[in-house]
Amino acid sequence: MSAATTPSVSLFPGAALTYFNNEGPCLAPCLITADTTPTLAITHCHKGQLSASHAGKTLHLGPGDFLLQSLAAGTPLPSSDPSLPCEGLSLFLDPPTLFSSLPLLGKSALSPSFLSDKFLTASPFAAFAGNLHSDALFTPFYASETRLRRPYQQLKALELLLFLAQKETHPEALTATRAEQIRIVREIHDLLTHNMDERITIDALAHRYLMNPTTLKETFKSIYGSPLAAHVKAHRMELAARLLTESTLSVAAIARRVGYESQSRFTSAFKAQYHLSPSEYRKKGQSVPHDCEML
């Protein structure tokens, strides 16, 4: 194996974290501690692509996607294409030990077997498509080294378990087709948010990326939690608010920067979002002393 992994970091008794930066064909397995044997693993794909196979079925994970699996079944950890680098992490769990060591979990309505009972009754794998909520959970795991990194990892690990406790019992079927749809929609999201001055229709995007418009809209909402048009409009308004307080551009120029040819339509949209006109918002922002932090 040519996978590069970091040493396992023990977060709690029964929970440990390993990072991988894989430029080879597969991930290296990892044990938690000498006295704890993990029975579950949650693997997150941060960059690149991972694949997991069982009984002739293959799941594909792209950036942001994650996989829950039973280690008791003897199934291997996900693998990556030898020609493509892949980066991510695996959280290894021994639920009985974890629950007994953490009063917060021990006193909850959850049982140590809740992950297996909820997601792994029919298969040793359960794959989930990444979205804004899961991205908010996993992204802090990859933050640069600081003295607060370990407590942050501990908090996020617990938050991840609670997130899964509330998640629907039917995980995403991440087939190769579905994984490609998710990749395309993330690319579309980046295109739109980096070109706010342009107006691109859903039909034009569907034609450009060879995707059915309905599939595009449904996939976008499943990842970002809101309809495509509403999501992009929110980004436009956020950029406009930032330009109003951080630049000297005219309101008309800002309207054009965020895709509005009509200043009056921009003003109406902005007021609906912030309950102030652009001019009022700018005046209010400028009235705050520079040494004050706006919360």
C-alpha positions as CSV (number, residue, x, y, z in Angstrom):
1,M,0.0,0.0,0.0
2,S,1.2,3.5,-0.8
3,A,-1.4,5.3,1.4
4,A,-0.1,7.9,3.8
5,T,-2.0,8.1,7.0
6,T,-1.5,10.0,10.2
7,P,-1.2,8.1,13.5
8,S,-4.6,7.4,15.1
9,V,-5.7,10.2,17.5
10,S,-7.7,9.0,20.4
11,L,-10.6,11.4,20.9
12,F,-12.4,9.4,23.6
13,P,-12.2,5.8,24.9
14,G,-13.9,4.0,22.0
15,A,-13.4,6.7,19.4
16,A,-10.3,7.6,17.3
17,L,-9.5,9.7,14.3
18,T,-7.2,9.0,11.4
19,Y,-6.4,11.3,8.4
20,F,-5.3,10.0,5.1
21,N,-3.7,11.7,2.1
22,N,-3.8,8.9,-0.4
23,E,-1.8,8.9,-3.6
24,G,-2.0,5.1,-3.9
25,P,-4.7,2.5,-4.5
26,C,-6.3,2.2,-1.1
27,L,-6.4,3.4,2.5
28,A,-4.4,1.8,5.3
29,P,-6.4,0.2,8.1
30,C,-6.0,1.7,11.5
31,L,-6.7,0.4,15.1
32,I,-7.9,2.7,17.9
33,T,-5.9,1.5,20.9
34,A,-4.5,-1.8,22.1
35,D,-7.5,-2.4,24.4
36,T,-10.3,-1.3,22.1
37,T,-11.4,-2.9,18.9
38,P,-13.4,-0.7,16.6
39,T,-16.6,-2.2,15.1
40,L,-17.7,0.8,13.0
41,A,-16.0,3.4,10.8
42,I,-17.2,6.7,9.3
43,T,-15.0,7.7,6.3
44,H,-15.3,11.1,4.8
45,C,-14.0,12.0,1.4
46,H,-12.5,15.5,1.5
47,K,-10.9,15.5,-2.0
48,G,-10.8,13.1,-4.9
49,Q,-13.0,10.0,-5.0
50,L,-13.5,6.8,-3.0
51,S,-15.3,3.5,-3.8
52,A,-16.6,0.8,-1.6
53,S,-17.9,-2.6,-2.9
54,H,-19.9,-5.3,-1.3
55,A,-21.9,-8.2,-2.9
56,G,-21.5,-6.8,-6.4
57,K,-22.7,-3.4,-5.4
58,T,-20.3,-0.4,-5.6
59,L,-20.8,3.0,-3.9
60,H,-18.9,6.0,-5.0
61,L,-18.0,8.9,-2.7
62,G,-16.9,12.3,-4.1
63,P,-15.8,15.4,-2.1
64,G,-18.1,15.9,0.8
65,D,-19.7,12.5,0.8
66,F,-19.2,10.0,3.7
67,L,-19.6,6.4,4.4
68,L,-20.7,4.5,7.6
69,Q,-19.6,0.8,7.6
70,S,-19.4,-2.2,9.9
71,L,-15.9,-3.5,10.4
72,A,-17.3,-6.7,12.0
73,A,-18.3,-7.9,8.6
74,G,-14.6,-7.9,7.5
75,T,-15.3,-5.5,4.7
76,P,-12.3,-3.4,3.7
77,L,-12.1,0.4,4.0
78,P,-13.0,2.3,0.8
79,S,-10.4,2.5,-1.9
80,S,-9.4,5.2,-4.4
81,D,-8.3,5.2,-8.1
82,P,-4.6,4.6,-8.1
83,S,-4.1,7.4,-10.6
84,L,-6.0,10.0,-8.6
85,P,-5.0,11.5,-5.2
86,C,-7.6,11.4,-2.4
87,E,-7.8,13.0,1.0
88,G,-10.1,12.5,3.9
89,L,-10.5,11.0,7.3
90,S,-11.8,7.9,9.1
91,L,-13.5,8.0,12.5
92,F,-13.2,4.6,14.2
93,L,-15.8,3.7,16.8
94,D,-16.4,1.1,19.5
95,P,-19.9,2.2,20.5
96,P,-20.2,0.3,23.9
97,T,-16.9,1.7,25.1
98,L,-17.8,5.2,23.8
99,F,-21.2,5.3,25.4
100,S,-19.8,4.1,28.8
101,S,-17.1,6.7,28.7
102,L,-19.4,9.7,27.9
103,P,-22.2,10.5,30.3
104,L,-23.8,12.7,27.6
105,L,-24.4,9.7,25.3
106,G,-25.0,7.3,28.2
107,K,-27.9,9.4,29.5
108,S,-29.4,10.0,26.1
109,A,-32.3,8.0,24.5
110,L,-29.8,6.5,22.1
111,S,-28.4,3.0,22.5
112,P,-24.8,2.0,21.7
113,S,-26.2,0.0,18.7
114,F,-28.2,2.9,17.2
115,L,-26.0,3.4,14.2
116,S,-26.0,-0.3,13.3
117,D,-29.7,-0.7,14.0
118,K,-30.6,2.3,12.0
119,F,-28.4,2.1,8.9
120,L,-26.6,-1.3,8.7
121,T,-29.3,-4.0,9.0
122,A,-29.4,-4.8,5.3
123,S,-25.8,-3.9,4.3
124,P,-22.4,-3.4,6.0
125,F,-22.3,0.0,4.2
126,A,-24.4,3.2,4.3
127,A,-23.3,6.1,2.1
128,F,-24.5,9.7,2.4
129,A,-24.2,12.5,-0.1
130,G,-22.5,15.6,1.3
131,N,-24.6,18.7,1.8
132,L,-24.3,22.1,3.6
133,H,-25.1,20.5,7.0
134,S,-22.6,17.7,6.7
135,D,-20.0,20.0,5.2
136,A,-20.3,22.2,8.3
137,L,-19.6,19.2,10.5
138,F,-16.6,17.8,8.6
139,T,-14.8,20.9,7.4
140,P,-13.5,21.9,10.9
141,F,-11.8,18.5,11.1
142,Y,-9.4,19.7,8.4
143,A,-8.5,23.0,10.1
144,S,-4.8,23.9,10.5
145,E,-3.1,22.7,13.7
146,T,-3.9,24.8,16.7
147,R,-3.9,24.3,20.5
148,L,-7.7,23.9,20.3
149,R,-7.8,21.4,17.5
150,R,-8.3,18.3,19.7
151,P,-11.3,19.7,21.7
152,Y,-12.7,20.9,18.4
153,Q,-12.4,17.4,17.0
154,Q,-14.0,15.9,20.0
155,L,-17.0,18.3,19.8
156,K,-17.4,17.7,16.1
157,A,-17.3,13.9,16.6
158,L,-20.1,14.1,19.1
159,E,-22.1,16.5,16.8
160,L,-21.6,14.0,13.9
161,L,-23.2,11.2,16.0
162,L,-26.1,13.4,16.9
163,F,-26.5,14.4,13.3
164,L,-26.7,10.8,12.3
165,A,-29.2,10.1,15.1
166,Q,-31.6,12.6,13.5
167,K,-30.9,11.7,9.9
168,E,-33.4,9.8,7.8
169,T,-33.0,6.0,7.8
170,H,-32.6,5.8,4.1
171,P,-29.0,6.9,3.1
172,E,-28.1,8.1,-0.3
173,A,-27.6,5.5,-3.0
174,L,-24.3,6.8,-4.3
175,T,-24.0,5.0,-7.6
176,A,-21.5,6.1,-10.2
177,T,-24.4,8.0,-11.9
178,R,-25.5,9.7,-8.7
179,A,-21.9,10.6,-7.7
180,E,-21.4,12.2,-11.1
181,Q,-24.6,14.2,-10.8
182,I,-23.4,15.5,-7.4
183,R,-20.0,16.4,-8.8
184,I,-21.7,18.3,-11.7
185,V,-24.0,20.2,-9.3
186,R,-21.1,21.2,-7.1
187,E,-19.3,22.5,-10.2
188,I,-22.5,24.4,-11.2
189,H,-22.6,25.9,-7.7
190,D,-19.0,27.1,-8.0
191,L,-19.7,28.6,-11.4
192,L,-22.7,30.5,-10.3
193,T,-21.2,31.9,-7.0
194,H,-18.1,33.0,-8.8
195,N,-19.9,34.8,-11.6
196,M,-22.6,36.7,-9.7
197,D,-22.7,39.4,-12.4
198,E,-24.1,36.9,-14.9
199,R,-27.6,35.6,-15.3
200,I,-27.6,31.9,-16.3
201,T,-30.9,30.1,-16.6
202,I,-31.5,26.6,-15.3
203,D,-32.2,25.4,-18.9
204,A,-28.9,26.8,-20.1
205,L,-27.1,25.0,-17.3
206,A,-28.9,21.8,-18.0
207,H,-28.0,22.0,-21.7
208,R,-24.4,22.9,-20.9
209,Y,-23.9,20.0,-18.4
210,L,-26.1,17.5,-20.2
211,M,-28.4,17.1,-17.2
212,N,-32.2,17.0,-17.0
213,P,-33.4,20.3,-15.5
214,T,-35.6,18.5,-12.9
215,T,-32.7,16.3,-11.9
216,L,-30.4,19.3,-11.7
217,K,-32.9,21.1,-9.4
218,E,-33.6,18.1,-7.2
219,T,-29.9,17.3,-6.8
220,F,-29.0,20.9,-6.0
221,K,-31.7,21.1,-3.3
222,S,-30.5,17.7,-1.8
223,I,-27.0,19.1,-1.4
224,Y,-27.5,22.7,-0.5
225,G,-30.8,22.5,1.3
226,S,-32.7,25.1,-0.7
227,P,-33.9,25.6,-4.3
228,L,-31.2,26.7,-6.8
229,A,-32.7,30.1,-7.6
230,A,-33.3,30.9,-3.9
231,H,-29.8,29.8,-2.9
232,V,-28.1,31.9,-5.6
233,K,-30.2,34.9,-4.7
234,A,-29.1,34.6,-1.1
235,H,-25.5,34.6,-2.3
236,R,-26.2,37.7,-4.4
237,M,-27.6,39.6,-1.5
238,E,-24.7,38.6,0.8
239,L,-22.2,39.9,-1.8
240,A,-24.2,43.1,-2.2
241,A,-24.3,43.7,1.5
242,R,-20.5,43.2,1.7
243,L,-19.9,45.6,-1.2
244,L,-22.2,48.2,0.4
245,T,-20.1,48.3,3.6
246,E,-16.7,47.5,2.2
247,S,-16.5,49.4,-1.0
248,T,-17.3,52.9,-2.5
249,L,-19.1,51.5,-5.5
250,S,-22.4,53.1,-6.3
251,V,-25.6,51.2,-5.7
252,A,-26.2,50.9,-9.4
253,A,-22.7,49.4,-9.9
254,I,-23.3,47.0,-7.0
255,A,-26.6,46.0,-8.6
256,R,-24.8,45.1,-11.8
257,R,-22.1,43.2,-9.9
258,V,-24.7,40.9,-8.4
259,G,-26.6,40.4,-11.6
260,Y,-29.3,43.1,-11.7
261,E,-29.5,45.4,-14.7
262,S,-32.3,47.3,-13.0
263,Q,-31.4,49.2,-9.8
264,S,-35.0,49.3,-8.7
265,R,-35.4,45.5,-8.9
266,F,-32.1,45.1,-7.0
267,T,-33.4,47.6,-4.3
268,S,-36.6,45.6,-4.0
269,A,-34.8,42.3,-3.6
270,F,-32.3,43.7,-1.2
271,K,-35.0,45.3,1.0
272,A,-36.9,42.0,1.1
273,Q,-33.8,40.3,2.4
274,Y,-32.5,42.9,4.9
275,H,-35.5,45.1,5.5
276,L,-33.4,48.2,4.6
277,S,-32.8,49.8,1.3
278,P,-29.2,49.5,0.0
279,S,-28.6,53.2,0.9
280,E,-30.0,52.7,4.4
281,Y,-27.9,49.6,4.9
282,R,-24.7,51.4,3.7
283,K,-25.4,54.3,6.0
284,K,-26.0,52.0,9.0
285,G,-22.8,50.1,8.3
286,Q,-20.8,53.3,8.1
287,S,-22.2,54.6,11.3
288,V,-20.6,51.7,13.3
289,P,-17.2,52.8,14.8
290,H,-14.2,51.0,13.2
291,D,-13.0,49.6,16.5
292,C,-16.4,47.9,17.1
293,E,-17.0,44.4,16.1
294,M,-20.4,43.7,14.4
295,L,-21.9,40.5,15.6
